[in-house]
């Protein structure tokens, strides 16, 4: 849908890269979109952390635990760009 945005329009894409459940060999469209579009003028990305969790305090601790576990997994096949 990103190629269908009209004049005067705004689009918001939401997602959580910690909740991608694709097979490790399959590229995440969310991650790929950020890599492709991060330098495009007029596009911004906002990353939220456990400090932004407005649910039960336990949820913030759960988010922290998953972030700690995946901090070293940034170079997994799912996070890599597909070869041309």
mmCIF file of the N, C-alpha and C atoms, coordinates in Angstrom:
data_MODEL
# 
_entry.id   MODEL 
# 
loop_
_atom_site.group_PDB 
_atom_site.id 
_atom_site.type_symbol 
_atom_site.label_atom_id 
_atom_site.label_alt_id 
_atom_site.label_comp_id 
_atom_site.label_asym_id 
_atom_site.label_entity_id 
_atom_site.label_seq_id 
_atom_site.pdbx_PDB_ins_code 
_atom_site.Cartn_x 
_atom_site.Cartn_y 
_atom_site.Cartn_z 
_atom_site.occupancy 
_atom_site.B_iso_or_equiv 
_atom_site.pdbx_formal_charge 
_atom_site.auth_seq_id 
_atom_site.auth_comp_id 
_atom_site.auth_asym_id 
_atom_site.auth_atom_id 
_atom_site.pdbx_PDB_model_num 
ATOM 1   N N  . UNK A 1 1  ? 0.800  -1.190  0.000  1.00 0.00 ? 1  UNK A N  1 
ATOM 2   C CA . UNK A 1 1  ? 0.000  0.000   0.000  1.00 0.00 ? 1  UNK A CA 1 
ATOM 3   C C  . UNK A 1 1  ? 0.850  1.264   0.000  1.00 0.00 ? 1  UNK A C  1 
ATOM 4   N N  . UNK A 1 2  ? 2.126  1.161   0.322  1.00 0.00 ? 2  UNK A N  1 
ATOM 5   C CA . UNK A 1 2  ? 2.972  2.351   0.394  1.00 0.00 ? 2  UNK A CA 1 
ATOM 6   C C  . UNK A 1 2  ? 3.072  3.077   -0.941 1.00 0.00 ? 2  UNK A C  1 
ATOM 7   N N  . UNK A 1 3  ? 2.921  2.354   -2.022 1.00 0.00 ? 3  UNK A N  1 
ATOM 8   C CA . UNK A 1 3  ? 2.997  2.996   -3.338 1.00 0.00 ? 3  UNK A CA 1 
ATOM 9   C C  . UNK A 1 3  ? 1.668  3.599   -3.751 1.00 0.00 ? 3  UNK A C  1 
ATOM 10  N N  . UNK A 1 4  ? 0.662  3.548   -2.905 1.00 0.00 ? 4  UNK A N  1 
ATOM 11  C CA . UNK A 1 4  ? -0.677 4.069   -3.218 1.00 0.00 ? 4  UNK A CA 1 
ATOM 12  C C  . UNK A 1 4  ? -1.046 5.288   -2.379 1.00 0.00 ? 4  UNK A C  1 
ATOM 13  N N  . UNK A 1 5  ? -0.100 5.858   -1.649 1.00 0.00 ? 5  UNK A N  1 
ATOM 14  C CA . UNK A 1 5  ? -0.386 7.013   -0.801 1.00 0.00 ? 5  UNK A CA 1 
ATOM 15  C C  . UNK A 1 5  ? -0.665 8.226   -1.685 1.00 0.00 ? 5  UNK A C  1 
ATOM 16  N N  . UNK A 1 6  ? -1.794 8.887   -1.450 1.00 0.00 ? 6  UNK A N  1 
ATOM 17  C CA . UNK A 1 6  ? -2.193 10.042  -2.253 1.00 0.00 ? 6  UNK A CA 1 
ATOM 18  C C  . UNK A 1 6  ? -1.685 11.355  -1.672 1.00 0.00 ? 6  UNK A C  1 
ATOM 19  N N  . UNK A 1 7  ? -1.822 12.448  -2.453 1.00 0.00 ? 7  UNK A N  1 
ATOM 20  C CA . UNK A 1 7  ? -1.426 13.776  -2.005 1.00 0.00 ? 7  UNK A CA 1 
ATOM 21  C C  . UNK A 1 7  ? -2.177 14.150  -0.731 1.00 0.00 ? 7  UNK A C  1 
ATOM 22  N N  . UNK A 1 8  ? -1.469 14.727  0.222  1.00 0.00 ? 8  UNK A N  1 
ATOM 23  C CA . UNK A 1 8  ? -2.083 15.141  1.475  1.00 0.00 ? 8  UNK A CA 1 
ATOM 24  C C  . UNK A 1 8  ? -2.374 13.994  2.430  1.00 0.00 ? 8  UNK A C  1 
ATOM 25  N N  . UNK A 1 9  ? -1.982 12.809  2.057  1.00 0.00 ? 9  UNK A N  1 
ATOM 26  C CA . UNK A 1 9  ? -2.253 11.631  2.890  1.00 0.00 ? 9  UNK A CA 1 
ATOM 27  C C  . UNK A 1 9  ? -1.126 11.386  3.880  1.00 0.00 ? 9  UNK A C  1 
ATOM 28  N N  . UNK A 1 10 ? -1.449 10.657  4.901  1.00 0.00 ? 10 UNK A N  1 
ATOM 29  C CA . UNK A 1 10 ? -0.461 10.159  5.852  1.00 0.00 ? 10 UNK A CA 1 
ATOM 30  C C  . UNK A 1 10 ? -0.713 8.673   6.012  1.00 0.00 ? 10 UNK A C  1 
ATOM 31  N N  . UNK A 1 11 ? 0.345  7.934   6.180  1.00 0.00 ? 11 UNK A N  1 
ATOM 32  C CA . UNK A 1 11 ? 0.216  6.497   6.402  1.00 0.00 ? 11 UNK A CA 1 
ATOM 33  C C  . UNK A 1 11 ? 1.057  6.126   7.615  1.00 0.00 ? 11 UNK A C  1 
ATOM 34  N N  . UNK A 1 12 ? 0.540  5.225   8.394  1.00 0.00 ? 12 UNK A N  1 
ATOM 35  C CA . UNK A 1 12 ? 1.262  4.727   9.555  1.00 0.00 ? 12 UNK A CA 1 
ATOM 36  C C  . UNK A 1 12 ? 1.329  3.213   9.441  1.00 0.00 ? 12 UNK A C  1 
ATOM 37  N N  . UNK A 1 13 ? 2.538  2.696   9.503  1.00 0.00 ? 13 UNK A N  1 
ATOM 38  C CA . UNK A 1 13 ? 2.742  1.253   9.484  1.00 0.00 ? 13 UNK A CA 1 
ATOM 39  C C  . UNK A 1 13 ? 3.210  0.875   10.883 1.00 0.00 ? 13 UNK A C  1 
ATOM 40  N N  . UNK A 1 14 ? 2.551  -0.081  11.484 1.00 0.00 ? 14 UNK A N  1 
ATOM 41  C CA . UNK A 1 14 ? 2.966  -0.521  12.812 1.00 0.00 ? 14 UNK A CA 1 
ATOM 42  C C  . UNK A 1 14 ? 3.432  -1.966  12.747 1.00 0.00 ? 14 UNK A C  1 
ATOM 43  N N  . UNK A 1 15 ? 4.346  -2.283  13.590 1.00 0.00 ? 15 UNK A N  1 
ATOM 44  C CA . UNK A 1 15 ? 4.833  -3.650  13.653 1.00 0.00 ? 15 UNK A CA 1 
ATOM 45  C C  . UNK A 1 15 ? 5.817  -3.785  14.791 1.00 0.00 ? 15 UNK A C  1 
ATOM 46  N N  . UNK A 1 16 ? 6.132  -4.998  15.118 1.00 0.00 ? 16 UNK A N  1 
ATOM 47  C CA . UNK A 1 16 ? 7.057  -5.279  16.203 1.00 0.00 ? 16 UNK A CA 1 
ATOM 48  C C  . UNK A 1 16 ? 8.037  -6.332  15.714 1.00 0.00 ? 16 UNK A C  1 
ATOM 49  N N  . UNK A 1 17 ? 9.270  -5.909  15.468 1.00 0.00 ? 17 UNK A N  1 
ATOM 50  C CA . UNK A 1 17 ? 10.255 -6.849  14.930 1.00 0.00 ? 17 UNK A CA 1 
ATOM 51  C C  . UNK A 1 17 ? 10.572 -7.973  15.907 1.00 0.00 ? 17 UNK A C  1 
ATOM 52  N N  . UNK A 1 18 ? 10.219 -7.792  17.175 1.00 0.00 ? 18 UNK A N  1 
ATOM 53  C CA . UNK A 1 18 ? 10.445 -8.883  18.131 1.00 0.00 ? 18 UNK A CA 1 
ATOM 54  C C  . UNK A 1 18 ? 9.340  -9.928  18.056 1.00 0.00 ? 18 UNK A C  1 
ATOM 55  N N  . UNK A 1 19 ? 8.317  -9.665  17.268 1.00 0.00 ? 19 UNK A N  1 
ATOM 56  C CA . UNK A 1 19 ? 7.207  -10.611 17.155 1.00 0.00 ? 19 UNK A CA 1 
ATOM 57  C C  . UNK A 1 19 ? 7.055  -11.156 15.739 1.00 0.00 ? 19 UNK A C  1 
ATOM 58  N N  . UNK A 1 20 ? 8.132  -11.179 14.993 1.00 0.00 ? 20 UNK A N  1 
ATOM 59  C CA . UNK A 1 20 ? 8.110  -11.757 13.654 1.00 0.00 ? 20 UNK A CA 1 
ATOM 60  C C  . UNK A 1 20 ? 8.193  -13.270 13.803 1.00 0.00 ? 20 UNK A C  1 
ATOM 61  N N  . UNK A 1 21 ? 7.230  -13.965 13.220 1.00 0.00 ? 21 UNK A N  1 
ATOM 62  C CA . UNK A 1 21 ? 7.231  -15.422 13.361 1.00 0.00 ? 21 UNK A CA 1 
ATOM 63  C C  . UNK A 1 21 ? 7.393  -16.127 12.020 1.00 0.00 ? 21 UNK A C  1 
ATOM 64  N N  . UNK A 1 22 ? 8.121  -15.492 11.117 1.00 0.00 ? 22 UNK A N  1 
ATOM 65  C CA . UNK A 1 22 ? 8.415  -16.107 9.825  1.00 0.00 ? 22 UNK A CA 1 
ATOM 66  C C  . UNK A 1 22 ? 9.519  -17.147 9.998  1.00 0.00 ? 22 UNK A C  1 
ATOM 67  N N  . UNK A 1 23 ? 9.616  -18.086 9.073  1.00 0.00 ? 23 UNK A N  1 
ATOM 68  C CA . UNK A 1 23 ? 10.754 -19.007 9.117  1.00 0.00 ? 23 UNK A CA 1 
ATOM 69  C C  . UNK A 1 23 ? 12.056 -18.205 9.022  1.00 0.00 ? 23 UNK A C  1 
ATOM 70  N N  . UNK A 1 24 ? 13.121 -18.653 9.666  1.00 0.00 ? 24 UNK A N  1 
ATOM 71  C CA . UNK A 1 24 ? 14.382 -17.904 9.674  1.00 0.00 ? 24 UNK A CA 1 
ATOM 72  C C  . UNK A 1 24 ? 14.923 -17.557 8.287  1.00 0.00 ? 24 UNK A C  1 
ATOM 73  N N  . UNK A 1 25 ? 14.570 -18.328 7.286  1.00 0.00 ? 25 UNK A N  1 
ATOM 74  C CA . UNK A 1 25 ? 15.078 -18.064 5.938  1.00 0.00 ? 25 UNK A CA 1 
ATOM 75  C C  . UNK A 1 25 ? 14.228 -17.061 5.164  1.00 0.00 ? 25 UNK A C  1 
ATOM 76  N N  . UNK A 1 26 ? 13.091 -16.665 5.707  1.00 0.00 ? 26 UNK A N  1 
ATOM 77  C CA . UNK A 1 26 ? 12.192 -15.756 4.994  1.00 0.00 ? 26 UNK A CA 1 
ATOM 78  C C  . UNK A 1 26 ? 12.409 -14.318 5.461  1.00 0.00 ? 26 UNK A C  1 
ATOM 79  N N  . UNK A 1 27 ? 12.560 -13.424 4.493  1.00 0.00 ? 27 UNK A N  1 
ATOM 80  C CA . UNK A 1 27 ? 12.794 -12.014 4.768  1.00 0.00 ? 27 UNK A CA 1 
ATOM 81  C C  . UNK A 1 27 ? 11.558 -11.356 5.374  1.00 0.00 ? 27 UNK A C  1 
ATOM 82  N N  . UNK A 1 28 ? 11.759 -10.559 6.392  1.00 0.00 ? 28 UNK A N  1 
ATOM 83  C CA . UNK A 1 28 ? 10.669 -9.792  7.000  1.00 0.00 ? 28 UNK A CA 1 
ATOM 84  C C  . UNK A 1 28 ? 10.418 -8.536  6.178  1.00 0.00 ? 28 UNK A C  1 
ATOM 85  N N  . UNK A 1 29 ? 9.198  -8.345  5.726  1.00 0.00 ? 29 UNK A N  1 
ATOM 86  C CA . UNK A 1 29 ? 8.842  -7.142  4.978  1.00 0.00 ? 29 UNK A CA 1 
ATOM 87  C C  . UNK A 1 29 ? 8.991  -5.892  5.817  1.00 0.00 ? 29 UNK A C  1 
ATOM 88  N N  . UNK A 1 30 ? 8.726  -5.992  7.109  1.00 0.00 ? 30 UNK A N  1 
ATOM 89  C CA . UNK A 1 30 ? 8.857  -4.850  8.005  1.00 0.00 ? 30 UNK A CA 1 
ATOM 90  C C  . UNK A 1 30 ? 10.317 -4.409  8.107  1.00 0.00 ? 30 UNK A C  1 
ATOM 91  N N  . UNK A 1 31 ? 11.199 -5.348  8.312  1.00 0.00 ? 31 UNK A N  1 
ATOM 92  C CA . UNK A 1 31 ? 12.627 -5.034  8.409  1.00 0.00 ? 31 UNK A CA 1 
ATOM 93  C C  . UNK A 1 31 ? 13.149 -4.534  7.071  1.00 0.00 ? 31 UNK A C  1 
ATOM 94  N N  . UNK A 1 32 ? 12.745 -5.166  5.992  1.00 0.00 ? 32 UNK A N  1 
ATOM 95  C CA . UNK A 1 32 ? 13.192 -4.748  4.669  1.00 0.00 ? 32 UNK A CA 1 
ATOM 96  C C  . UNK A 1 32 ? 12.702 -3.338  4.337  1.00 0.00 ? 32 UNK A C  1 
ATOM 97  N N  . UNK A 1 33 ? 11.459 -3.028  4.668  1.00 0.00 ? 33 UNK A N  1 
ATOM 98  C CA . UNK A 1 33 ? 10.923 -1.691  4.393  1.00 0.00 ? 33 UNK A CA 1 
ATOM 99  C C  . UNK A 1 33 ? 11.735 -0.626  5.120  1.00 0.00 ? 33 UNK A C  1 
ATOM 100 N N  . UNK A 1 34 ? 12.103 -0.889  6.347  1.00 0.00 ? 34 UNK A N  1 
ATOM 101 C CA . UNK A 1 34 ? 12.905 0.096   7.073  1.00 0.00 ? 34 UNK A CA 1 
ATOM 102 C C  . UNK A 1 34 ? 14.273 0.268   6.426  1.00 0.00 ? 34 UNK A C  1 
ATOM 103 N N  . UNK A 1 35 ? 14.893 -0.817  6.041  1.00 0.00 ? 35 UNK A N  1 
ATOM 104 C CA . UNK A 1 35 ? 16.212 -0.724  5.403  1.00 0.00 ? 35 UNK A CA 1 
ATOM 105 C C  . UNK A 1 35 ? 16.150 0.057   4.096  1.00 0.00 ? 35 UNK A C  1 
ATOM 106 N N  . UNK A 1 36 ? 15.115 -0.163  3.323  1.00 0.00 ? 36 UNK A N  1 
ATOM 107 C CA . UNK A 1 36 ? 14.982 0.497   2.021  1.00 0.00 ? 36 UNK A CA 1 
ATOM 108 C C  . UNK A 1 36 ? 14.592 1.966   2.182  1.00 0.00 ? 36 UNK A C  1 
ATOM 109 N N  . UNK A 1 37 ? 13.737 2.262   3.151  1.00 0.00 ? 37 UNK A N  1 
ATOM 110 C CA . UNK A 1 37 ? 13.117 3.587   3.235  1.00 0.00 ? 37 UNK A CA 1 
ATOM 111 C C  . UNK A 1 37 ? 13.710 4.523   4.283  1.00 0.00 ? 37 UNK A C  1 
ATOM 112 N N  . UNK A 1 38 ? 14.653 4.064   5.091  1.00 0.00 ? 38 UNK A N  1 
ATOM 113 C CA . UNK A 1 38 ? 15.119 4.881   6.213  1.00 0.00 ? 38 UNK A CA 1 
ATOM 114 C C  . UNK A 1 38 ? 15.778 6.191   5.797  1.00 0.00 ? 38 UNK A C  1 
ATOM 115 N N  . UNK A 1 39 ? 16.262 6.302   4.583  1.00 0.00 ? 39 UNK A N  1 
ATOM 116 C CA . UNK A 1 39 ? 16.900 7.541   4.127  1.00 0.00 ? 39 UNK A CA 1 
ATOM 117 C C  . UNK A 1 39 ? 16.014 8.359   3.190  1.00 0.00 ? 39 UNK A C  1 
ATOM 118 N N  . UNK A 1 40 ? 14.765 7.959   3.040  1.00 0.00 ? 40 UNK A N  1 
ATOM 119 C CA . UNK A 1 40 ? 13.840 8.675   2.163  1.00 0.00 ? 40 UNK A CA 1 
ATOM 120 C C  . UNK A 1 40 ? 13.261 9.862   2.932  1.00 0.00 ? 40 UNK A C  1 
ATOM 121 N N  . UNK A 1 41 ? 13.423 11.061  2.358  1.00 0.00 ? 41 UNK A N  1 
ATOM 122 C CA . UNK A 1 41 ? 12.883 12.269  2.975  1.00 0.00 ? 41 UNK A CA 1 
ATOM 123 C C  . UNK A 1 41 ? 11.371 12.152  3.115  1.00 0.00 ? 41 UNK A C  1 
ATOM 124 N N  . UNK A 1 42 ? 10.863 12.505  4.286  1.00 0.00 ? 42 UNK A N  1 
ATOM 125 C CA . UNK A 1 42 ? 9.429  12.454  4.535  1.00 0.00 ? 42 UNK A CA 1 
ATOM 126 C C  . UNK A 1 42 ? 8.969  11.182  5.212  1.00 0.00 ? 42 UNK A C  1 
ATOM 127 N N  . UNK A 1 43 ? 9.894  10.250  5.424  1.00 0.00 ? 43 UNK A N  1 
ATOM 128 C CA . UNK A 1 43 ? 9.561  8.997   6.106  1.00 0.00 ? 43 UNK A CA 1 
ATOM 129 C C  . UNK A 1 43 ? 10.334 8.950   7.418  1.00 0.00 ? 43 UNK A C  1 
ATOM 130 N N  . UNK A 1 44 ? 9.657  8.577   8.476  1.00 0.00 ? 44 UNK A N  1 
ATOM 131 C CA . UNK A 1 44 ? 10.295 8.489   9.792  1.00 0.00 ? 44 UNK A CA 1 
ATOM 132 C C  . UNK A 1 44 ? 9.956  7.149   10.432 1.00 0.00 ? 44 UNK A C  1 
ATOM 133 N N  . UNK A 1 45 ? 10.863 6.679   11.239 1.00 0.00 ? 45 UNK A N  1 
ATOM 134 C CA . UNK A 1 45 ? 10.669 5.448   11.994 1.00 0.00 ? 45 UNK A CA 1 
ATOM 135 C C  . UNK A 1 45 ? 10.801 5.773   13.475 1.00 0.00 ? 45 UNK A C  1 
ATOM 136 N N  . UNK A 1 46 ? 9.893  5.289   14.257 1.00 0.00 ? 46 UNK A N  1 
ATOM 137 C CA . UNK A 1 46 ? 9.926  5.476   15.705 1.00 0.00 ? 46 UNK A CA 1 
ATOM 138 C C  . UNK A 1 46 ? 10.015 4.110   16.360 1.00 0.00 ? 46 UNK A C  1 
ATOM 139 N N  . UNK A 1 47 ? 10.976 3.965   17.241 1.00 0.00 ? 47 UNK A N  1 
ATOM 140 C CA . UNK A 1 47 ? 11.140 2.702   17.961 1.00 0.00 ? 47 UNK A CA 1 
ATOM 141 C C  . UNK A 1 47 ? 10.728 2.904   19.409 1.00 0.00 ? 47 UNK A C  1 
ATOM 142 N N  . UNK A 1 48 ? 9.889  2.036   19.872 1.00 0.00 ? 48 UNK A N  1 
ATOM 143 C CA . UNK A 1 48 ? 9.447  2.084   21.257 1.00 0.00 ? 48 UNK A CA 1 
ATOM 144 C C  . UNK A 1 48 ? 10.227 1.058   22.070 1.00 0.00 ? 48 UNK A C  1 
ATOM 145 N N  . UNK A 1 49 ? 10.335 1.298   23.349 1.00 0.00 ? 49 UNK A N  1 
ATOM 146 C CA . UNK A 1 49 ? 11.042 0.380   24.244 1.00 0.00 ? 49 UNK A CA 1 
ATOM 147 C C  . UNK A 1 49 ? 10.106 -0.027  25.380 1.00 0.00 ? 49 UNK A C  1 
ATOM 148 N N  . UNK A 1 50 ? 10.641 -0.788  26.298 1.00 0.00 ? 50 UNK A N  1 
ATOM 149 C CA . UNK A 1 50 ? 9.825  -1.207  27.437 1.00 0.00 ? 50 UNK A CA 1 
ATOM 150 C C  . UNK A 1 50 ? 9.359  -0.007  28.258 1.00 0.00 ? 50 UNK A C  1 
ATOM 151 N N  . UNK A 1 51 ? 10.068 1.112   28.184 1.00 0.00 ? 51 UNK A N  1 
ATOM 152 C CA . UNK A 1 51 ? 9.648  2.324   28.903 1.00 0.00 ? 51 UNK A CA 1 
ATOM 153 C C  . UNK A 1 51 ? 8.331  2.870   28.359 1.00 0.00 ? 51 UNK A C  1 
ATOM 154 N N  . UNK A 1 52 ? 7.987  2.488   27.131 1.00 0.00 ? 52 UNK A N  1 
ATOM 155 C CA . UNK A 1 52 ? 6.749  2.952   26.508 1.00 0.00 ? 52 UNK A CA 1 
ATOM 156 C C  . UNK A 1 52 ? 5.556  2.049   26.805 1.00 0.00 ? 52 UNK A C  1 
ATOM 157 N N  . UNK A 1 53 ? 5.792  0.933   27.470 1.00 0.00 ? 53 UNK A N  1 
ATOM 158 C CA . UNK A 1 53 ? 4.709  -0.001  27.772 1.00 0.00 ? 53 UNK A CA 1 
ATOM 159 C C  . UNK A 1 53 ? 3.792  0.633   28.815 1.00 0.00 ? 53 UNK A C  1 
ATOM 160 N N  . UNK A 1 54 ? 2.514  0.697   28.491 1.00 0.00 ? 54 UNK A N  1 
ATOM 161 C CA . UNK A 1 54 ? 1.552  1.301   29.417 1.00 0.00 ? 54 UNK A CA 1 
ATOM 162 C C  . UNK A 1 54 ? 0.593  0.247   29.978 1.00 0.00 ? 54 UNK A C  1 
ATOM 163 N N  . UNK A 1 55 ? 1.037  -0.974  29.986 1.00 0.00 ? 55 UNK A N  1 
ATOM 164 C CA . UNK A 1 55 ? 0.252  -2.056  30.562 1.00 0.00 ? 55 UNK A CA 1 
ATOM 165 C C  . UNK A 1 55 ? 0.789  -2.359  31.957 1.00 0.00 ? 55 UNK A C  1 
ATOM 166 N N  . UNK A 1 56 ? 0.524  -3.528  32.415 1.00 0.00 ? 56 UNK A N  1 
ATOM 167 C CA . UNK A 1 56 ? 1.007  -3.990  33.713 1.00 0.00 ? 56 UNK A CA 1 
ATOM 168 C C  . UNK A 1 56 ? 2.540  -3.927  33.733 1.00 0.00 ? 56 UNK A C  1 
ATOM 169 N N  . UNK A 1 57 ? 3.155  -3.538  34.855 1.00 0.00 ? 57 UNK A N  1 
ATOM 170 C CA . UNK A 1 57 ? 4.620  -3.477  34.939 1.00 0.00 ? 57 UNK A CA 1 
ATOM 171 C C  . UNK A 1 57 ? 5.304  -4.789  34.545 1.00 0.00 ? 57 UNK A C  1 
ATOM 172 N N  . UNK A 1 58 ? 4.625  -5.904  34.749 1.00 0.00 ? 58 UNK A N  1 
ATOM 173 C CA . UNK A 1 58 ? 5.191  -7.190  34.358 1.00 0.00 ? 58 UNK A CA 1 
ATOM 174 C C  . UNK A 1 58 ? 5.412  -7.247  32.848 1.00 0.00 ? 58 UNK A C  1 
ATOM 175 N N  . UNK A 1 59 ? 4.547  -6.613  32.079 1.00 0.00 ? 59 UNK A N  1 
ATOM 176 C CA . UNK A 1 59 ? 4.701  -6.605  30.617 1.00 0.00 ? 59 UNK A CA 1 
ATOM 177 C C  . UNK A 1 59 ? 6.003  -5.911  30.239 1.00 0.00 ? 59 UNK A C  1 
ATOM 178 N N  . UNK A 1 60 ? 6.341  -4.815  30.892 1.00 0.00 ? 60 UNK A N  1 
ATOM 179 C CA . UNK A 1 60 ? 7.602  -4.127  30.613 1.00 0.00 ? 60 UNK A CA 1 
ATOM 180 C C  . UNK A 1 60 ? 8.786  -5.047  30.895 1.00 0.00 ? 60 UNK A C  1 
ATOM 181 N N  . UNK A 1 61 ? 8.713  -5.816  31.959 1.00 0.00 ? 61 UNK A N  1 
ATOM 182 C CA . UNK A 1 61 ? 9.803  -6.743  32.278 1.00 0.00 ? 61 UNK A CA 1 
ATOM 183 C C  . UNK A 1 61 ? 9.882  -7.871  31.255 1.00 0.00 ? 61 UNK A C  1 
ATOM 184 N N  . UNK A 1 62 ? 8.741  -8.313  30.762 1.00 0.00 ? 62 UNK A N  1 
ATOM 185 C CA . UNK A 1 62 ? 8.721  -9.340  29.710 1.00 0.00 ? 62 UNK A CA 1 
ATOM 186 C C  . UNK A 1 62 ? 9.374  -8.794  28.449 1.00 0.00 ? 62 UNK A C  1 
ATOM 187 N N  . UNK A 1 63 ? 9.011  -7.569  28.064 1.00 0.00 ? 63 UNK A N  1 
ATOM 188 C CA . UNK A 1 63 ? 9.612  -6.936  26.883 1.00 0.00 ? 63 UNK A CA 1 
ATOM 189 C C  . UNK A 1 63 ? 11.119 -6.822  27.076 1.00 0.00 ? 63 UNK A C  1 
ATOM 190 N N  . UNK A 1 64 ? 11.567 -6.388  28.254 1.00 0.00 ? 64 UNK A N  1 
ATOM 191 C CA . UNK A 1 64 ? 13.003 -6.297  28.544 1.00 0.00 ? 64 UNK A CA 1 
ATOM 192 C C  . UNK A 1 64 ? 13.692 -7.642  28.369 1.00 0.00 ? 64 UNK A C  1 
ATOM 193 N N  . UNK A 1 65 ? 13.070 -8.702  28.855 1.00 0.00 ? 65 UNK A N  1 
ATOM 194 C CA . UNK A 1 65 ? 13.665 -10.035 28.759 1.00 0.00 ? 65 UNK A CA 1 
ATOM 195 C C  . UNK A 1 65 ? 13.830 -10.458 27.307 1.00 0.00 ? 65 UNK A C  1 
ATOM 196 N N  . UNK A 1 66 ? 12.812 -10.222 26.485 1.00 0.00 ? 66 UNK A N  1 
ATOM 197 C CA . UNK A 1 66 ? 12.915 -10.580 25.073 1.00 0.00 ? 66 UNK A CA 1 
ATOM 198 C C  . UNK A 1 66 ? 13.933 -9.707  24.346 1.00 0.00 ? 66 UNK A C  1 
ATOM 199 N N  . UNK A 1 67 ? 13.993 -8.424  24.680 1.00 0.00 ? 67 UNK A N  1 
ATOM 200 C CA . UNK A 1 67 ? 14.986 -7.551  24.055 1.00 0.00 ? 67 UNK A CA 1 
ATOM 201 C C  . UNK A 1 67 ? 16.395 -7.999  24.402 1.00 0.00 ? 67 UNK A C  1 
ATOM 202 N N  . UNK A 1 68 ? 16.617 -8.405  25.641 1.00 0.00 ? 68 UNK A N  1 
ATOM 203 C CA . UNK A 1 68 ? 17.934 -8.880  26.061 1.00 0.00 ? 68 UNK A CA 1 
ATOM 204 C C  . UNK A 1 68 ? 18.312 -10.154 25.323 1.00 0.00 ? 68 UNK A C  1 
ATOM 205 N N  . UNK A 1 69 ? 17.339 -11.038 25.144 1.00 0.00 ? 69 UNK A N  1 
ATOM 206 C CA . UNK A 1 69 ? 17.615 -12.301 24.455 1.00 0.00 ? 69 UNK A CA 1 
ATOM 207 C C  . UNK A 1 69 ? 17.944 -12.075 22.993 1.00 0.00 ? 69 UNK A C  1 
ATOM 208 N N  . UNK A 1 70 ? 17.250 -11.156 22.348 1.00 0.00 ? 70 UNK A N  1 
ATOM 209 C CA . UNK A 1 70 ? 17.425 -10.958 20.907 1.00 0.00 ? 70 UNK A CA 1 
ATOM 210 C C  . UNK A 1 70 ? 18.483 -9.917  20.569 1.00 0.00 ? 70 UNK A C  1 
ATOM 211 N N  . UNK A 1 71 ? 19.048 -9.248  21.560 1.00 0.00 ? 71 UNK A N  1 
ATOM 212 C CA . UNK A 1 71 ? 20.048 -8.214  21.290 1.00 0.00 ? 71 UNK A CA 1 
ATOM 213 C C  . UNK A 1 71 ? 21.224 -8.768  20.493 1.00 0.00 ? 71 UNK A C  1 
ATOM 214 N N  . UNK A 1 72 ? 21.610 -9.993  20.745 1.00 0.00 ? 72 UNK A N  1 
ATOM 215 C CA . UNK A 1 72 ? 22.720 -10.599 20.030 1.00 0.00 ? 72 UNK A CA 1 
ATOM 216 C C  . UNK A 1 72 ? 22.309 -11.312 18.762 1.00 0.00 ? 72 UNK A C  1 
ATOM 217 N N  . UNK A 1 73 ? 21.039 -11.290 18.424 1.00 0.00 ? 73 UNK A N  1 
ATOM 218 C CA . UNK A 1 73 ? 20.543 -12.027 17.261 1.00 0.00 ? 73 UNK A CA 1 
ATOM 219 C C  . UNK A 1 73 ? 20.264 -11.117 16.075 1.00 0.00 ? 73 UNK A C  1 
ATOM 220 N N  . UNK A 1 74 ? 20.896 -9.948  16.017 1.00 0.00 ? 74 UNK A N  1 
ATOM 221 C CA . UNK A 1 74 ? 20.613 -8.984  14.946 1.00 0.00 ? 74 UNK A CA 1 
ATOM 222 C C  . UNK A 1 74 ? 21.050 -9.492  13.582 1.00 0.00 ? 74 UNK A C  1 
ATOM 223 N N  . UNK A 1 75 ? 21.949 -10.458 13.539 1.00 0.00 ? 75 UNK A N  1 
ATOM 224 C CA . UNK A 1 75 ? 22.447 -10.938 12.251 1.00 0.00 ? 75 UNK A CA 1 
ATOM 225 C C  . UNK A 1 75 ? 21.897 -12.318 11.921 1.00 0.00 ? 75 UNK A C  1 
ATOM 226 N N  . UNK A 1 76 ? 20.639 -12.546 12.228 1.00 0.00 ? 76 UNK A N  1 
ATOM 227 C CA . UNK A 1 76 ? 20.015 -13.813 11.871 1.00 0.00 ? 76 UNK A CA 1 
ATOM 228 C C  . UNK A 1 76 ? 19.561 -13.753 10.424 1.00 0.00 ? 76 UNK A C  1 
ATOM 229 N N  . UNK A 1 77 ? 19.352 -14.892 9.769  1.00 0.00 ? 77 UNK A N  1 
ATOM 230 C CA . UNK A 1 77 ? 18.926 -14.879 8.363  1.00 0.00 ? 77 UNK A CA 1 
ATOM 231 C C  . UNK A 1 77 ? 17.670 -14.047 8.124  1.00 0.00 ? 77 UNK A C  1 
ATOM 232 N N  . UNK A 1 78 ? 16.730 -14.022 9.039  1.00 0.00 ? 78 UNK A N  1 
ATOM 233 C CA . UNK A 1 78 ? 15.490 -13.273 8.828  1.00 0.00 ? 78 UNK A CA 1 
ATOM 234 C C  . UNK A 1 78 ? 15.777 -11.775 8.784  1.00 0.00 ? 78 UNK A C  1 
ATOM 235 N N  . UNK A 1 79 ? 16.854 -11.318 9.429  1.00 0.00 ? 79 UNK A N  1 
ATOM 236 C CA . UNK A 1 79 ? 17.163 -9.898  9.473  1.00 0.00 ? 79 UNK A CA 1 
ATOM 237 C C  . UNK A 1 79 ? 18.118 -9.468  8.370  1.00 0.00 ? 79 UNK A C  1 
ATOM 238 N N  . UNK A 1 80 ? 18.594 -10.421 7.605  1.00 0.00 ? 80 UNK A N  1 
ATOM 239 C CA . UNK A 1 80 ? 19.489 -10.096 6.501  1.00 0.00 ? 80 UNK A CA 1 
ATOM 240 C C  . UNK A 1 80 ? 18.689 -9.783  5.259  1.00 0.00 ? 80 UNK A C  1 
ATOM 241 N N  . UNK A 1 81 ? 19.306 -9.050  4.374  1.00 0.00 ? 81 UNK A N  1 
ATOM 242 C CA . UNK A 1 81 ? 18.692 -8.698  3.101  1.00 0.00 ? 81 UNK A CA 1 
ATOM 243 C C  . UNK A 1 81 ? 18.788 -9.895  2.164  1.00 0.00 ? 81 UNK A C  1 
ATOM 244 N N  . UNK A 1 82 ? 17.765 -10.102 1.363  1.00 0.00 ? 82 UNK A N  1 
ATOM 245 C CA . UNK A 1 82 ? 17.813 -11.184 0.379  1.00 0.00 ? 82 UNK A CA 1 
ATOM 246 C C  . UNK A 1 82 ? 18.893 -10.883 -0.648 1.00 0.00 ? 82 UNK A C  1 
ATOM 247 N N  . UNK A 1 83 ? 19.570 -11.908 -1.111 1.00 0.00 ? 83 UNK A N  1 
ATOM 248 C CA . UNK A 1 83 ? 20.568 -11.724 -2.160 1.00 0.00 ? 83 UNK A CA 1 
ATOM 249 C C  . UNK A 1 83 ? 19.876 -11.423 -3.470 1.00 0.00 ? 83 UNK A C  1 
ATOM 250 N N  . UNK A 1 84 ? 20.523 -10.579 -4.263 1.00 0.00 ? 84 UNK A N  1 
ATOM 251 C CA . UNK A 1 84 ? 19.939 -10.206 -5.562 1.00 0.00 ? 84 UNK A CA 1 
ATOM 252 C C  . UNK A 1 84 ? 20.134 -11.304 -6.573 1.00 0.00 ? 84 UNK A C  1 
# 
